[in-house]
């Protein structure tokens, strides 16, 4: 599969997780340094996707993992921001 398509799929996965950041207040993020650092790392990774070589199997595993993760956080995300979860598209 073409790298551009894989990068778009990977970008979609990372963005879906980054969208969760909107559901946290500044106070939440300040009180949980580890969570804040994870969002920063994901944002940095999103900016470097063109440097990453990925195989279709890797992207498929990441997509599956993100889908499971989003299903697990769905109830929490709905409580925090009902509009947020409605925009996620799980593959």
C-alpha positions as CSV (number, residue, x, y, z in Angstrom):
1,X,0.0,0.0,0.0
2,X,1.2,3.5,-0.8
3,X,2.9,5.4,2.1
4,X,0.7,8.4,1.7
5,X,-2.4,6.4,2.3
6,X,-0.8,4.7,5.3
7,X,0.3,8.1,6.7
8,X,-3.2,9.5,6.3
9,X,-4.6,6.5,8.2
10,X,-2.0,6.9,10.9
11,X,-2.7,10.6,11.1
12,X,-6.4,9.9,11.6
13,X,-5.6,7.6,14.5
14,X,-3.4,10.1,16.2
15,X,-5.9,12.9,15.6
16,X,-8.7,10.9,17.1
17,X,-6.7,10.5,20.3
18,X,-5.7,14.2,20.3
19,X,-9.3,15.2,20.0
20,X,-9.7,13.9,23.5
21,X,-7.6,16.8,24.8
22,X,-10.5,19.1,24.1
23,X,-12.6,17.3,26.7
24,X,-10.1,18.1,29.5
25,X,-9.9,21.4,31.2
26,X,-6.6,23.3,31.7
27,X,-6.9,22.3,35.4
28,X,-7.2,18.6,34.5
29,X,-4.1,18.8,32.3
30,X,-2.1,20.8,34.8
31,X,-2.9,18.3,37.6
32,X,-1.9,15.3,35.4
33,X,1.6,15.9,34.0
34,X,1.8,12.4,32.5
35,X,-1.4,13.0,30.5
36,X,-0.2,16.4,29.3
37,X,3.1,14.9,28.2
38,X,1.4,12.2,26.3
39,X,-0.6,14.7,24.3
40,X,2.5,16.7,23.6
41,X,4.3,13.5,22.4
42,X,1.4,12.7,20.1
43,X,1.3,16.2,18.7
44,X,5.0,15.9,18.0
45,X,4.6,12.5,16.4
46,X,1.8,13.9,14.2
47,X,4.1,16.6,12.9
48,X,6.8,14.0,12.0
49,X,4.6,11.4,10.2
50,X,6.4,12.0,6.9
51,X,9.6,10.8,8.5
52,X,8.1,7.5,9.7
53,X,8.1,4.4,7.5
54,X,5.2,2.2,8.2
55,X,3.8,-1.0,6.9
56,X,0.1,-1.7,6.3
57,X,0.1,-4.4,9.0
58,X,1.4,-1.9,11.5
59,X,-1.2,0.7,10.6
60,X,-3.9,-1.9,10.9
61,X,-2.8,-2.9,14.4
62,X,-2.7,0.8,15.4
63,X,-6.2,1.3,14.0
64,X,-7.5,-1.6,15.9
65,X,-5.9,-0.5,19.1
66,X,-7.2,3.0,18.7
67,X,-10.7,1.7,18.0
68,X,-10.6,-0.4,21.2
69,X,-9.3,2.6,23.2
70,X,-12.0,4.9,21.9
71,X,-14.7,2.4,22.7
72,X,-13.3,2.1,26.2
73,X,-13.3,5.9,26.8
74,X,-16.6,6.5,25.1
75,X,-18.6,6.7,28.3
76,X,-16.1,9.1,29.8
77,X,-15.9,11.3,26.7
78,X,-19.7,11.4,26.5
79,X,-19.8,12.7,30.1
80,X,-17.0,15.2,29.5
81,X,-18.2,16.5,26.1
82,X,-21.1,14.9,24.3
83,X,-20.2,16.6,21.0
84,X,-16.7,15.2,21.1
85,X,-17.4,11.5,20.7
86,X,-20.1,12.0,18.1
87,X,-17.4,13.1,15.6
88,X,-15.3,10.0,15.9
89,X,-15.4,7.5,13.1
90,X,-14.1,4.1,14.0
91,X,-12.9,1.9,11.2
